[in-house]
Amino acid sequence: MTLSKAAVLLKAIANIKRLEILLYLSHDELSVGDLEQKLDLTQSALSQHLAVLREAEIVQTRRYRQKIFYRLENPLIKKILKLLTKD
């Protein structure tokens, strides 16, 4: 991994709301509606956070009918989340 790619990843997760999104996605694939219910964010703010995570290639999407589902796809971020949540 290049330093610039590492900087992009770290910048993308350096936000408490994005970390919260990633913690939810580390357990299961969730729709945008599911994430809205779990987080105290407007739809606009949630969409912006998800765009940052998509652009950094941390999450992947899947469309099913009218819903978009997100899943945590980056193995390095999964490891970082485990370290951050370790007691």
C-alpha positions as CSV (number, residue, x, y, z in Angstrom):
1,M,0.0,0.0,0.0
2,T,1.3,3.4,-0.9
3,L,1.5,6.2,1.6
4,S,-1.1,8.2,-0.4
5,K,-3.5,5.3,-0.3
6,A,-2.9,4.9,3.5
7,A,-3.6,8.6,4.0
8,V,-6.9,8.4,2.0
9,L,-8.0,5.4,4.2
10,L,-7.1,7.1,7.4
11,K,-8.7,10.4,6.4
12,A,-11.9,8.5,5.5
13,I,-12.2,6.9,8.9
14,A,-11.1,9.9,10.9
15,N,-14.6,10.9,11.7
16,I,-16.8,9.6,14.5
17,K,-19.9,9.2,12.4
18,R,-18.0,7.3,9.7
19,L,-16.5,5.1,12.4
20,E,-20.0,4.5,13.8
21,I,-21.2,3.5,10.3
22,L,-18.3,1.1,9.9
23,L,-18.9,-0.5,13.2
24,Y,-22.5,-1.2,12.2
25,L,-21.3,-2.5,8.8
26,S,-18.6,-4.7,10.4
27,H,-21.5,-6.9,11.8
28,D,-23.8,-7.0,8.8
29,E,-24.7,-5.6,5.4
30,L,-27.2,-2.8,5.9
31,S,-29.5,-0.7,3.7
32,V,-29.3,3.0,3.7
33,G,-32.7,3.0,5.5
34,D,-31.3,0.7,8.2
35,L,-28.4,3.0,8.7
36,E,-30.6,6.0,8.9
37,Q,-32.6,4.4,11.7
38,K,-29.4,3.5,13.7
39,L,-27.6,6.8,13.3
40,D,-28.6,10.3,14.3
41,L,-27.9,11.7,10.8
42,T,-30.0,13.4,8.1
43,Q,-30.3,11.5,4.9
44,S,-28.1,14.1,3.2
45,A,-25.3,13.8,5.8
46,L,-25.5,10.0,5.7
47,S,-25.2,10.0,1.9
48,Q,-22.1,12.3,2.1
49,H,-20.4,10.0,4.7
50,L,-21.2,6.9,2.6
51,A,-19.8,8.6,-0.5
52,V,-16.5,9.3,1.3
53,L,-16.3,5.6,2.4
54,R,-17.1,4.4,-1.2
55,E,-14.5,6.7,-2.8
56,A,-11.9,5.4,-0.4
57,E,-12.9,1.8,-1.4
58,I,-13.8,0.9,2.2
59,V,-17.4,-0.1,1.5
60,Q,-19.2,-1.7,-1.4
61,T,-22.8,-1.4,-2.5
62,R,-25.4,-3.7,-3.8
63,R,-28.8,-2.7,-5.2
64,Y,-31.8,-4.8,-4.6
65,R,-35.0,-3.4,-6.1
66,Q,-35.4,0.1,-4.7
67,K,-32.8,-0.3,-1.9
68,I,-29.1,0.1,-1.8
69,F,-27.2,-2.1,0.7
70,Y,-23.7,-1.3,2.0
71,R,-21.1,-3.8,3.3
72,L,-17.7,-3.3,4.8
73,E,-15.3,-4.7,2.2
74,N,-11.8,-3.5,3.1
75,P,-9.9,-6.2,5.2
76,L,-7.4,-3.6,6.6
77,I,-10.3,-1.5,7.9
78,K,-11.8,-4.6,9.5
79,K,-8.5,-5.2,11.3
80,I,-8.3,-1.5,12.4
81,L,-11.9,-1.7,13.8
82,K,-11.1,-4.9,15.7
83,L,-8.1,-3.1,17.3
84,L,-10.1,0.0,18.1
85,T,-12.9,-2.0,19.8
86,K,-10.6,-4.4,21.6
87,D,-11.0,-4.1,25.4
